[in-house]
């Protein structure tokens, strides 16, 4: 097992820098984000590195792209 974190932890420690880590919960801010994207005409497709159909998800995930977007038909609620 390697000991290199890729983050200069000793430098941070010596300079009294605190690093906070945690799991994000994007659902809480998703409506606000989507509103911002719509209001500002943000070209979200420009940050997508690979677009695939939902049924092809296992293969698409195996390609380890930067930003994968899966497309599927809308779910019909009845």
VEXDO-317989 format. One record per residue: x, y, z of N, C-alpha, C in turn; residue number from 1. Coordinates in nm, 3 decimals, padded with zeros to 5 digits. Last residue first. Layout:
N
       nx       ny       nz      cax      cay      caz       cx       cy       cz    n
        X        Y        Z        X        Y        Z        X        Y        Z  NUM
...
REM end
This chain:
78
       nx       ny       nz      cax      cay      caz       cx       cy       cz    n
  -04.854   00.696  -01.315  -04.997   00.679  -01.339  -05.066   00.641  -01.220   78
  -04.583   00.824  -01.484  -04.646   00.805  -01.353  -04.795   00.797  -01.373   77
  -04.335   00.706  -01.685  -04.474   00.750  -01.685  -04.535   00.720  -01.550   76
  -04.011   00.828  -01.722  -04.098   00.732  -01.653  -04.239   00.789  -01.651   75
  -03.860   00.900  -02.038  -03.922   00.946  -01.913  -04.009   00.836  -01.854   74
  -03.588   00.697  -02.157  -03.719   00.759  -02.173  -03.776   00.799  -02.037   73
  -03.250   00.801  -02.087  -03.355   00.700  -02.088  -03.488   00.771  -02.110   72
  -02.901   00.836  -02.083  -03.028   00.884  -02.134  -03.128   00.769  -02.129   71
  -02.630   00.929  -01.878  -02.714   00.821  -01.929  -02.849   00.879  -01.968   70
  -02.316   01.065  -01.901  -02.457   01.098  -01.888  -02.536   00.985  -01.954   69
  -02.001   01.092  -01.749  -02.095   01.006  -01.821  -02.237   01.053  -01.795   68
  -01.711   01.242  -01.750  -01.850   01.275  -01.714  -01.943   01.197  -01.804   67
  -01.477   01.080  -01.803  -01.479   01.188  -01.704  -01.620   01.219  -01.656   66
  -01.504   00.717  -01.823  -01.495   00.852  -01.879  -01.504   00.955  -01.768   65
  -01.483   00.430  -01.798  -01.419   00.523  -01.704  -01.398   00.662  -01.765   64
  -01.603   00.222  -01.927  -01.510   00.303  -02.006  -01.438   00.408  -01.921   63
  -01.791   00.115  -01.760  -01.663   00.045  -01.769  -01.559   00.124  -01.848   62
  -02.013   00.270  -01.811  -01.939   00.292  -01.686  -01.801   00.227  -01.691   61
  -02.091   00.152  -02.056  -02.049   00.292  -02.052  -01.969   00.322  -01.925   60
  -02.166  -00.105  -01.977  -02.055  -00.088  -02.070  -02.001   00.055  -02.063   59
  -02.385  -00.044  -01.804  -02.268  -00.120  -01.757  -02.145  -00.103  -01.847   58
  -02.564   00.117  -01.978  -02.493   00.172  -01.862  -02.373   00.088  -01.817   57
  -02.731   00.068  -02.187  -02.589   00.044  -02.209  -02.503   00.090  -02.091   56
  -02.978   00.156  -02.111  -02.958   00.010  -02.122  -02.812  -00.027  -02.142   55
  -02.946   00.434  -02.135  -02.957   00.372  -02.002  -02.930   00.222  -02.007   54
  -02.706   00.534  -02.377  -02.841   00.495  -02.343  -02.840   00.421  -02.210   53
  -02.463   00.795  -02.321  -02.500   00.658  -02.353  -02.646   00.634  -02.315   52
  -02.205   01.020  -02.370  -02.350   01.006  -02.359  -02.386   00.865  -02.402   51
  -01.918   01.163  -02.229  -01.975   01.045  -02.294  -02.125   01.040  -02.266   50
  -01.852   01.405  -02.123  -01.750   01.340  -02.204  -01.805   01.218  -02.278   49
  -02.000   01.713  -02.065  -02.025   01.570  -02.082  -01.917   01.510  -02.171   48
  -01.989   01.979  -02.063  -01.910   01.912  -01.959  -01.928   01.760  -01.965   47
  -02.163   02.060  -02.260  -02.019   02.082  -02.283  -01.932   02.017  -02.175   46
  -02.421   02.033  -02.173  -02.368   01.929  -02.260  -02.218   01.943  -02.284   45
  -02.481   02.269  -02.040  -02.440   02.153  -01.961  -02.380   02.042  -02.047   44
  -02.458   02.572  -02.091  -02.448   02.460  -02.186  -02.396   02.333  -02.116   43
  -02.695   02.769  -01.926  -02.566   02.701  -01.913  -02.561   02.582  -02.008   42
  -02.892   02.969  -01.911  -02.865   02.899  -02.038  -02.729   02.831  -02.038   41
  -02.962   03.065  -01.667  -02.839   03.116  -01.727  -02.802   03.051  -01.860   40
  -03.197   02.923  -01.607  -03.198   03.070  -01.608  -03.078   03.128  -01.682   39
  -03.105   02.652  -01.610  -03.210   02.700  -01.702  -03.205   02.852  -01.717   38
  -02.917   02.653  -01.404  -02.878   02.607  -01.538  -02.977   02.661  -01.641   37
  -03.082   02.735  -01.191  -02.969   02.818  -01.233  -02.926   02.782  -01.375   36
  -03.255   02.515  -01.174  -03.310   02.647  -01.202  -03.199   02.740  -01.253   35
  -03.072   02.319  -01.103  -03.141   02.308  -01.230  -03.204   02.441  -01.271   34
  -02.998   02.418  -00.847  -02.899   02.404  -00.954  -02.967   02.399  -01.091   33
  -03.239   02.399  -00.706  -03.175   02.530  -00.722  -03.074   02.526  -00.837   32
  -03.280   02.117  -00.715  -03.376   02.210  -00.776  -03.316   02.350  -00.800   31
  -03.036   02.023  -00.578  -03.063   01.996  -00.718  -03.167   02.090  -00.780   30
  -02.973   02.037  -00.313  -02.957   02.160  -00.391  -02.991   02.142  -00.539   29
  -03.027   01.780  -00.220  -03.077   01.895  -00.143  -03.071   02.024  -00.224   28
  -02.890   01.605  -00.382  -03.036   01.615  -00.397  -03.090   01.739  -00.327   27
  -02.620   01.592  -00.307  -02.661   01.685  -00.412  -02.812   01.701  -00.426   26
  -02.445   01.561  -00.059  -02.586   01.526  -00.074  -02.647   01.619  -00.178   25
  -02.117   01.421  -00.014  -02.208   01.528  -00.055  -02.349   01.473  -00.071   24
  -01.928   01.322   00.261  -02.012   01.278   00.150  -02.107   01.392   00.115   23
  -01.615   01.487   00.334  -01.744   01.429   00.366  -01.817   01.388   00.241   22
  -01.348   01.664   00.489  -01.398   01.572   00.388  -01.534   01.519   00.431   21
  -01.143   01.940   00.539  -01.268   01.874   00.578  -01.317   01.789   00.462   20
  -00.838   02.042   00.652  -00.904   01.978   00.539  -01.027   01.906   00.592   19
  -00.675   02.332   00.757  -00.764   02.223   00.793  -00.834   02.171   00.667   18
  -00.350   02.448   00.814  -00.462   02.438   00.719  -00.544   02.316   00.757   17
  -00.108   02.520   00.939  -00.235   02.529   01.011  -00.355   02.534   00.916   16
   00.123   02.459   00.813   00.069   02.593   00.790  -00.070   02.611   00.851   15
   00.172   02.197   00.871   00.271   02.295   00.915   00.220   02.438   00.900   14
  -00.045   02.076   00.740  -00.033   02.068   00.886   00.059   02.178   00.938   13
   00.026   02.127   00.475  -00.099   02.181   00.529  -00.093   02.184   00.682   12
   00.261   01.981   00.458   00.265   02.126   00.435   00.140   02.191   00.494   11
   00.152   01.727   00.502   00.250   01.779   00.596   00.261   01.931   00.582   10
  -00.026   01.699   00.277  -00.077   01.700   00.414   00.023   01.759   00.514    9
  -00.072   01.763  -00.018   00.043   01.796   00.066   00.005   01.810   00.214    8
  -00.206   01.481  -00.173  -00.240   01.607  -00.108  -00.124   01.640  -00.014    7
  -00.123   01.238  -00.243  -00.145   01.331  -00.352  -00.186   01.469  -00.302    6
  -00.058   01.055  -00.051  -00.200   01.089  -00.065  -00.227   01.176  -00.185    5
   00.157   00.788  -00.032   00.139   00.919  -00.092  -00.010   00.947  -00.111    4
   00.195   00.532   00.047   00.176   00.631   00.154   00.153   00.771   00.100    3
   00.054   00.223  -00.084   00.132   00.346  -00.093   00.102   00.441   00.022    2
   00.085  -00.117   00.000   00.000   00.000   00.000   00.089   00.124   00.000    1
REM end
